[in-house]
């Protein structure tokens, strides 16, 4: 009994010390949220599909992107021989919408670079999230692990003055009172009226839950708000409706999983959040992306079943989530689910996905890597399309990046309507458009 009381006392002292060491303004409510201007969904149903990565490494995963001042997009993902390997780096490429092409993939940040800047051993790197500030400075939040698995991760911040061409280590975020570990990032930031940002993060140590960290331009944490108070909800996607209201969808990590995303909402600028509840969106406990097109009008990219990551679609609601429709399907391999696909048949099916702009530079190499990544002996081969990341650019275009069979980063681009084109008509649109 005395031993338990001693441990509780130590824990309380750690938490109290964390709160005492933070500035008084930390626990003040945030300013108003910045919402995007409402815009129609592009009426064109034909997405342009490309590869963003160059097949420089066997494995790539978890892409993110940010729009540059000139309208180009800079994307990031982690790449190496396998997830968690010592050779994993953060790679990058730029998409030019005027040319419709991606630049060559480059190594942007390495494990050794962060280790040298921080003065600590880094065992592996994970997700990377870019933020472009109004002054032209770019920040990159990177998941870094010194020991153990992802539950022992920390968020480090790098800064760039040349739009992400080069990086310098800045700091690590002190986000938790217990050893400052178990903080990860996946989804886009939200923005406040005073120039600060809200960083959606999640924790995987003991309990799994999402938070919003409000950061100033010097990467100081000005406030934090837990989303929903659940213990099995991670990777919060936050969509802003107006200056005060936002909704969050979270990946469901319950075991066994009932196959639905969690959701929560805030009516005070993200300061407090409603208890978690199940959304009507089925999902096999996988990551999601999305954008707000206007108040109550949301697009969510996700695996659209309760079991596997072998499909990928974008769903749409125009009434704050009361009703959803499958707007676009990019992949749907349900008919092969549960079958031990032999490598030859699997590779032929994958090869059928190459057409037009999606034809890779080295088709044979990419197919060999897909087979190596997704075929496992007697268990056969399985398709995987996951970790979507969506942005809506200033001109109204929609862009999505996602992991394609653990082997490539694929880019889907839907151009906004131009002057003189037929306006979007909801009553005449198709509920489901297949992109493949």
N, C-alpha and C positions, 0 to 999 in steps of 0.2 A: 504493500500500500504506500509506504514512504517512498519507494523507488518510483512508483507511478507519479506521485505528487511532485517529486523532484524533476522528472522529465517534463511534466506539464508546466512547472515553474520556468524551466529553461526555455521551453517553447514560447511561453508568454513574454519572457524577457527579450527574445529575438524579435518577435513581432513588434513589441513596444519600442524597441530600439530603432527598428526600421521606420516606424511612423514618426518618432521623435526627430529623426535625422532628416526628414523631408521638409521643404519649405511650407510655410503656412498656406500659401495659395494652392498647394497640391489638391486640397480637398474641397475647393470651391467649384460650383457648377460651371460647365463649359459655356462658351458663347454659342450663338446660333450656328446651326449646320448650314453648309452651302449645298443647295440642290441644283442639279443640272436643269437647263431649260427644257421644257417638254418638247418632244419631237415625235413625228410619226415613225413607225417601223417602215424601212424601205419597202416599196411595193414589189420590187424585183425579187423573185424567189430563187434566183440562180446565184449561189455563192461561188466565188472563185477559190479554188483549193490549190495550195502550194506546200512545199516543204520549206521550213525555215532553217532547219539544221542541215549540215553537210555530210553526215555520217562519218565524222572525224573520229568518233569513239563508238564503242559497242553499245553503250547505254546512254540515254538522255531522259530527263524527267523534269516535271514541275516548272513549266515555262511561265513567265510573267512578262509584262511589257508596259511601256509608258510612251505617250505621244510627245514628240519634240516640238519646239516652237515653229519649225518649218513644215510641220505636218507629217514628217516621217515617224516611224515607230522604232524604238530600240527595245529588243527582247533579250531576256536572260533565261537560262536554265542551267541545271547542274548536269555534268557529263563525266563519264569515266567508264571503267570496265564493269562496274556494278554499283548499285546504291550502297553508300557507306564505305566504299573502298578508299584507300589512301590516295589514289590518283584522281579522285573526283575534283573537278574545278568548276567554277562558274563561267559559263561561256556566253557569248553575246553575238547578235547580228542586228543589222538595221534593214527595215523594209521601206522602200521608196514607192509611195503610191503613184507618183507620176510615171515611173518606169515600170511599175508592177513587178519589181524584182527584189530579192533579198541579197544583201552583201554576203561575202564570205564569212563563215563562222570564225570567231577568234576566242582565245582564252582571255577572259576578262579579269578574274580574281582567282588566286590559288590558295591552297591551304597554307603553304609556306609564307605567302605574303601576309596573310592575316596573323599567323603565328609571330612573324617578325615585328609587325606593327604593334601587336598587343603584348608581346613579351611572354606568351604562354604557349604551351604545346597544344596543337590542334590535331585531333584524331581524324575528323571527317567534316565535310560541309554538306549542307542541305539546301532547302528552299531559299531563294533570293527574291526580294521585293524592291522595285525601284520607286522613288518619289522624286518628282521634279518640282522645285520651289520656284516662286515668282521671280527671284533674282537670278535664275538660270543655273543655280547649283543643283546637282543631282545627288540624292542619297540612295544608298543601297543597303537594305537590311538583310543580313545573311544569317542563317541558322548555322551555328558552329558548335561542335562537340569536342571537349577535351578528354573525356572518359565516359565509358558506358555507352548506352544507346540514345535514341532521340529524346527520351524522357530526361536526360541530363544535359540537354542543349541550352545554349545561350544565344541571345541576339546581339550581333556586333553590327556596327554602323560604319560604312565607308563613304567617302565624299569624293565628288568629281566636279571639276570646274570646266570640263570640256565635253559635256553631254555624254559622259560614260565611256569615253575613249581610254581614260586612265583613272586609277583610283588610289586614294590614300586612306589608311585606317584612321578613324576618328575616336570611337569609344565603344563600350559595350553597355547595353541598357541594364540598369538595376531594376528589374521588374518584379522580383519576388524577395521576401525577407529570408527565405530558407536557402542559403548558399547561392542565391541568385541563379538557379538552374531551372530547367523545364519551361522554357519560353520559345515558342515557334511561331512562324508566320506563313501565310499562304495566299490571302486574298487582298484586293486593292484597298488602299487607305480611303478614309473619308476626310473632308475638309471643313474647317470652321471659318467663321467670318473674320476672325482676327489673324488669319494666316497660319494658325496651328493646324496640325493634322491629328486624326484619330487612326491609330494603327490597330486593326483587328488581330489579336494574337490568341494563342491557345496554349494550355498547359497539359502535360501528360504524366506528371509526377503525383502518385497516389490517386487524386481525382483528375478527371479529364473535363476541362471547361474552357469557355471562351471569354475574352475580355476586350475592352477598348482601352488602349493607352493613348492619352492625349499628350502630344509632344510639341515643344516649341522648336524654333529653327536651330537651337543649339543642342537638340536631342535630349533635353531635360524632360522628365515625366511630370506633367502638370496635373494629371488626374488619371484615375483608372476606374472603370465601371465593369463589373462582372455581368455577363449576359446570361440571364435565366437561372443561375444557381443550380444547374444540373451537374451531375458527376460523370456523364458519359457523352458529352457533346463537344466537338472540336471543329476547327477550321471555319469560323464564322464568316459568312458573306453578308456584308451590310449594304443595304440599298436605301438611299435617302430620298424621301418623298418631298419634304419641304423643310423649312428652317427648324422645325421642332420634331418632326416625325420620321422615324426610320424603322426598317424591319430587318431582321437577321435570320438567315437560314443556316443551320449547323449540321454537320455530319454526325450521324447517330452511331455511337460506338458501343451500344448495349450488346451483350452476348447472352442468349441469342438475340439477333437483331430482328426487329419486326418489319424492317424494310421501308421505313419512312424517315424523311428528314425532320429534324426539330426546327421550330421557329419561335421567335420572340420579337417583341416590338417595344419601341420607346417613344414617348410623347413629350419628352423634355430635353431634346437634343442629344440623346445618348447617355444621359446622366444616370437614369434608372431604366431597368428592363423588366418586362412582364415575365412570369414564370414560363419555363419551357413547355411547349405543347407540340404534339405531332402535327406536322403539316400534311396536306393531302398528296404531297409529292413522294412517290415511291423512289427508293434509292438503295443500292446495296452497300451502304456505308462507304461511299466514295466521295471524293472532293467535287466541288461545284464552282461554277462561275456565274456571273450575271451582271446586268445593267438595269438601271431605272430609266424608262423612257418618259416618265411623267408621274404625277401622283397616282398611286395605285396601279400603274402600268409597268409591269416588270417582265424581263426576260431572264430565264434561269437555264443555264447549260448544265447538264448532268447526265449520268447513266440513268436511263428511264425504265428500270426494272428493279426488283427486290433481291436479285440473286448474284448477278455477275457484271463485270465491266466490259461486256462484249457488245454494247450498243452505246450510242451517244446522240442526244437530241437537245433541242432548245424548246422550252415550254414558255407559254405566254399567259399572263393574266392582265385583265383590264379593270378588275374590280377588287383590287387589294388582296388577291389570293382566294376569293370565294369560289371562283371557277378558273380552271386551267385548261389549256389546249396544247396538244403537241404541235408546235409550229413547223419545225424542221427536224428531220432525222438525217444524221450524217453517216451513221453506221447502224446496222441491225443484224447481228449474227445469232439471233435466238434459235434458229432452226438447227444449229450445230452445237448448241449448249448441251453439255452432258455426254457428248460423243467423244470417244478417244480418236480424234482426227489424226491420221497418219501424216507425216511430214510432207510427202509429195502432194497430197490433196490440199493440205493447209497452204503450202507455198503457192499453189495454183490459184487459190481463192484470194490470197493476199495480192498476187500479181495482177489480178483483175481490177484492183483498186487504182492502178496506175493509168492515168489518162491525161492528155493535155499538159497543163502546168504541173501536174502531180508526178510526172515521170522524173525519177531521180537521176542525178548525173551518173551514178554507178549502180544500175539496177541490180546486177548480180550480187554485189557486195551487200546491199541493203537487204535483199532476200535471205542471204546467208545469215546475217545478223538477226533478222526476225526469227528465223528457225532456231538459232542458238538461244535466243532470249525466251521464246514462247513454246518450245517443244521439249518435253521432259519424259523421255523413255516410254515406259508402258502407260503412263498417264496421257500420252498423246499431246496434241498442240491446242492452244486456246488463244482466242483473240483478246486484245486489250486496248481500249480507247478511253483515256481517263485524264483527270486533272485539267479540266478546261479553265481558261482564264479569258475573260471578256473585257473589252473596252468599247466605248462609244466616242469617236473622235469629234473634234470641234465642228467638222463639216457634216456630221451625222452618220458617217460610215460606221458599220459594225465590224469588229475584228475579234476573232477567237483563236487562241493557241491551245493545243492539247497534245498529250503524249500519245503517240501512235505505236502500239505494239512494243512499248519499252525501247524502241529503236530510233525513233525520229520525232521531231517536233513538227506538227502539221499546223498550217495556217489557213483559216477560213475567213473570207473577206466579202462583205455585202455592201455595195456602194449605196449611198443615200440617193434619194430622188433628186433629180436636177430640174431646173426651171423648164416648164413646158411638158413635163411628163405627167401621165395620169396620176392623180393623187391616190393615196392608199384608201381602199374601200374595204372595210372589215366584213361587210355582208357578202362580198364576192370572193373573198380569199379562200384558199384551200386550207383545211385544218392541218393536214400533214403534207409536207413537201419533202421528198427524199432527195438527198444531195448526191449520194454515190452514183 
